[in-house]
Amino acid sequence: MKTKQDNLFLAELGKNIKRLRNKHNISLRKLEVLCDLDRARISQYENGLRDPSATTLAKLAAGIGVHPSELLDFPLPGA
């Protein structure tokens, strides 16, 4: 079961994924092709509704053109 802290972390992670995708002018449709991930699933990650695995984070980072650590580069909620 996810805690409130887990949900806050996933929300911030999702915001950062979306921010980086938009910064690099990549649409959801294009990222879907680049990552071989379903667009609806990517949207769920961006909205903090799903918890991406490490391999999924690596795929997203590669599709966006950033190092995977950049996806996690945000202040920890509540820290």
C-alpha positions as CSV (number, residue, x, y, z in Angstrom):
1,M,0.0,0.0,0.0
2,K,1.3,3.4,-1.0
3,T,1.8,6.0,1.7
4,K,1.1,9.7,1.4
5,Q,4.9,10.3,1.0
6,D,5.0,7.7,-1.8
7,N,2.2,9.5,-3.6
8,L,3.9,12.9,-3.2
9,F,7.1,11.5,-4.6
10,L,5.3,10.0,-7.6
11,A,3.6,13.3,-8.2
12,E,6.9,15.2,-8.2
13,L,8.5,12.6,-10.4
14,G,5.7,12.8,-12.9
15,K,5.9,16.6,-13.0
16,N,9.6,16.4,-13.7
17,I,9.2,13.8,-16.4
18,K,6.6,16.0,-18.1
19,R,8.7,19.2,-17.6
20,L,11.7,17.6,-19.3
21,R,9.6,16.1,-22.1
22,N,8.1,19.6,-22.8
23,K,11.5,21.3,-22.4
24,H,12.8,19.0,-25.2
25,N,9.7,19.6,-27.3
26,I,8.6,15.9,-27.4
27,S,5.0,15.0,-27.6
28,L,3.5,12.1,-25.8
29,R,2.9,10.4,-29.2
30,K,6.6,10.8,-30.1
31,L,7.8,9.6,-26.7
32,E,5.6,6.6,-27.1
33,V,7.4,5.6,-30.2
34,L,10.9,6.5,-28.9
35,C,10.4,4.5,-25.7
36,D,8.1,1.7,-27.0
37,L,5.8,2.5,-24.1
38,D,2.0,3.1,-24.4
39,R,1.1,6.8,-24.4
40,A,-1.6,6.2,-21.7
41,R,0.9,4.6,-19.5
42,I,3.4,7.5,-20.0
43,S,0.5,9.9,-19.1
44,Q,-0.1,7.9,-15.9
45,Y,3.6,8.3,-14.9
46,E,3.4,12.0,-15.6
47,N,0.3,12.3,-13.5
48,G,1.8,10.4,-10.6
49,L,-0.7,7.5,-11.0
50,R,1.9,4.7,-11.7
51,D,5.2,3.8,-10.2
52,P,7.7,3.4,-13.0
53,S,10.4,0.7,-12.7
54,A,14.0,1.5,-13.0
55,T,14.1,0.1,-16.6
56,T,11.0,2.2,-17.5
57,L,12.8,5.3,-16.1
58,A,15.8,4.4,-18.3
59,K,13.6,4.1,-21.4
60,L,11.9,7.4,-20.6
61,A,15.2,9.2,-20.1
62,A,16.6,7.8,-23.3
63,G,13.5,8.9,-25.2
64,I,13.7,12.4,-23.8
65,G,17.5,12.5,-24.3
66,V,18.6,13.0,-20.7
67,H,20.5,10.9,-18.1
68,P,18.1,8.9,-15.9
69,S,19.3,10.8,-12.9
70,E,17.7,14.0,-14.4
71,L,14.3,12.4,-14.0
72,L,14.9,12.2,-10.3
73,D,16.5,15.6,-9.9
74,F,13.8,17.4,-7.8
75,P,13.4,18.3,-4.1
76,L,12.1,15.4,-2.1
77,P,8.6,16.2,-0.8
78,G,8.7,16.7,3.0
79,A,12.5,16.8,3.2
